[in-house]
């Protein structure tokens, strides 16, 4: 009896331990557990201590991808998951084969849908990503795929987010990890890049030469303007200097003339002194070649000679000559008379600024036939 009771007690204790082990579940933070009761969805066990009925409540495992392996776990992780894909072959719109690798970030927001709406969530996301990536890249050219990564990422995220919404999954980000074109395309791109850089260098050099030429031309223009202004200012200064010198010279001559005139008036110069100064002035004026000066006193002699010539010139029309009163005087007679009167009435030549000498009265001459 004691042996039988001991066996029963041992079995009861083992059963209690089994119930405790299988019925009490502790769920970590940021994870949940989908519980099925008799094969039907019962509840979602949240973080903390959860009690399950043995043989009735069982957790539903989910298959998740870790690296390149698929693992089954009774816990559903609610944190944002990262799933990287190997490079896949895609064909662009311009028929270029290239390999594209991508990374997707997603988060399970409804664990029940993630388990019951799709058979294998990780595999479904992987295949959906590759298919849509090929579709999007096939509508773009090579240059667009290389320069429009943000556009590709946005389009792919929108397509995946719309497709995985019924699976209880939220796609947060999609990134193109790498784009590998063929080697021939890489060589052509390298040559194109080299040619583009050489073109930019030539354009930059041409723009530099243009700017240098413009600056040089502007410098020459400014230099010429400054030189012209300097020459103009110099000419104005020289003209003002000549004007000032001429004015000073004229003022000096005027002052010398005034002083000479005052000295002559003060000293009481006689006609003999004036005549001596007059002869000195003639000597100064006569210096040099090809010059001839007739003294002022010789005009009277020239007038007398012209008058005598007029008197002794024979005329053929003497019998028919008009009375002296009615006949006008000849040109020679008028010239002689003018010279004689000028000799009589004109003032003697003096030096500049000297006072005039009173004219000498001419001696009366005998009347002639030409006088009226």
Secondary structure in CASP SS format (residue, H / E / C, confidence):
PFRMAT SS
TARGET T0000
AUTHOR 0000-0000-0000
METHOD secondary structure of the structure
MODEL  1
X C 1.00
X H 1.00
X H 1.00
X H 1.00
X H 1.00
X H 1.00
X H 1.00
X H 1.00
X H 1.00
X H 1.00
X H 1.00
X H 1.00
X H 1.00
X H 1.00
X H 1.00
X H 1.00
X H 1.00
X H 1.00
X H 1.00
X H 1.00
X H 1.00
X H 1.00
X H 1.00
X E 1.00
X E 1.00
X E 1.00
X E 1.00
X C 1.00
X C 1.00
X C 1.00
X E 1.00
X E 1.00
X E 1.00
X E 1.00
X E 1.00
X E 1.00
X E 1.00
X C 1.00
X C 1.00
X E 1.00
X E 1.00
X E 1.00
X E 1.00
X E 1.00
X E 1.00
X C 1.00
X C 1.00
X E 1.00
X E 1.00
X E 1.00
X E 1.00
X C 1.00
X C 1.00
X C 1.00
X C 1.00
X C 1.00
X E 1.00
X E 1.00
X E 1.00
X C 1.00
X C 1.00
X E 1.00
X E 1.00
X E 1.00
X E 1.00
X E 1.00
X C 1.00
X C 1.00
X E 1.00
X E 1.00
X E 1.00
X E 1.00
X E 1.00
X C 1.00
X C 1.00
X E 1.00
X E 1.00
X C 1.00
X C 1.00
X C 1.00
X E 1.00
X E 1.00
X E 1.00
X E 1.00
X C 1.00
X C 1.00
X C 1.00
X E 1.00
X E 1.00
X E 1.00
X E 1.00
X C 1.00
X C 1.00
X C 1.00
X C 1.00
X C 1.00
X E 1.00
X E 1.00
X E 1.00
X E 1.00
X E 1.00
X E 1.00
X E 1.00
X E 1.00
X E 1.00
X E 1.00
X E 1.00
X E 1.00
X C 1.00
X C 1.00
X H 1.00
X H 1.00
X H 1.00
X H 1.00
X H 1.00
X H 1.00
X C 1.00
X C 1.00
X C 1.00
X C 1.00
X H 1.00
X H 1.00
X H 1.00
X H 1.00
X H 1.00
X H 1.00
X H 1.00
X H 1.00
X H 1.00
X H 1.00
X H 1.00
X H 1.00
X H 1.00
X H 1.00
X H 1.00
X H 1.00
X H 1.00
X H 1.00
X C 1.00
X C 1.00
X C 1.00
X H 1.00
X H 1.00
X H 1.00
X H 1.00
X H 1.00
X H 1.00
X C 1.00
X H 1.00
X H 1.00
X H 1.00
X H 1.00
X H 1.00
X H 1.00
X H 1.00
X H 1.00
X H 1.00
X H 1.00
X H 1.00
X H 1.00
X H 1.00
X H 1.00
X H 1.00
X H 1.00
X H 1.00
X H 1.00
X H 1.00
X C 1.00
X E 1.00
X E 1.00
X E 1.00
X E 1.00
X E 1.00
X E 1.00
X E 1.00
X E 1.00
X E 1.00
X E 1.00
X E 1.00
X E 1.00
X E 1.00
X C 1.00
X H 1.00
X H 1.00
X H 1.00
X H 1.00
X H 1.00
X H 1.00
X H 1.00
X H 1.00
X H 1.00
X H 1.00
X H 1.00
X H 1.00
X H 1.00
X H 1.00
X H 1.00
X H 1.00
X H 1.00
X H 1.00
X H 1.00
X H 1.00
X H 1.00
X H 1.00
X H 1.00
X H 1.00
X H 1.00
X H 1.00
X H 1.00
X H 1.00
X H 1.00
X H 1.00
X H 1.00
X H 1.00
X H 1.00
X H 1.00
X H 1.00
X H 1.00
X H 1.00
X H 1.00
X H 1.00
X H 1.00
X H 1.00
X H 1.00
X H 1.00
X H 1.00
X H 1.00
X H 1.00
X H 1.00
X H 1.00
X H 1.00
X H 1.00
X H 1.00
X H 1.00
X H 1.00
X H 1.00
X H 1.00
X H 1.00
X H 1.00
X H 1.00
X H 1.00
X H 1.00
X H 1.00
X H 1.00
X H 1.00
X H 1.00
X H 1.00
X H 1.00
X H 1.00
X H 1.00
X H 1.00
X H 1.00
X H 1.00
X H 1.00
X H 1.00
X H 1.00
X H 1.00
X H 1.00
X H 1.00
X H 1.00
X H 1.00
X H 1.00
X H 1.00
X H 1.00
X H 1.00
X H 1.00
X H 1.00
X C 1.00
X C 1.00
X C 1.00
X H 1.00
X H 1.00
X H 1.00
X H 1.00
X H 1.00
X H 1.00
X H 1.00
X H 1.00
X H 1.00
X H 1.00
X H 1.00
X H 1.00
X H 1.00
X H 1.00
X H 1.00
X C 1.00
X C 1.00
X C 1.00
X C 1.00
X C 1.00
X C 1.00
X C 1.00
X C 1.00
X C 1.00
X C 1.00
X C 1.00
X C 1.00
X H 1.00
X H 1.00
X H 1.00
X H 1.00
X H 1.00
X H 1.00
X H 1.00
X H 1.00
X H 1.00
X H 1.00
X H 1.00
X H 1.00
X H 1.00
X H 1.00
X C 1.00
X C 1.00
X C 1.00
X C 1.00
X C 1.00
X C 1.00
X C 1.00
X C 1.00
X C 1.00
X C 1.00
X C 1.00
X C 1.00
X C 1.00
X C 1.00
X C 1.00
X C 1.00
X C 1.00
X C 1.00
X C 1.00
X H 1.00
X H 1.00
X H 1.00
X H 1.00
X H 1.00
X H 1.00
X H 1.00
X H 1.00
X H 1.00
X H 1.00
X H 1.00
X H 1.00
X H 1.00
X H 1.00
X H 1.00
X C 1.00
X C 1.00
X C 1.00
X C 1.00
X C 1.00
X C 1.00
X C 1.00
X C 1.00
X C 1.00
X C 1.00
X C 1.00
X C 1.00
X C 1.00
X C 1.00
X C 1.00
X C 1.00
X C 1.00
X C 1.00
X C 1.00
X C 1.00
X C 1.00
X C 1.00
X C 1.00
X C 1.00
X C 1.00
X C 1.00
X C 1.00
END
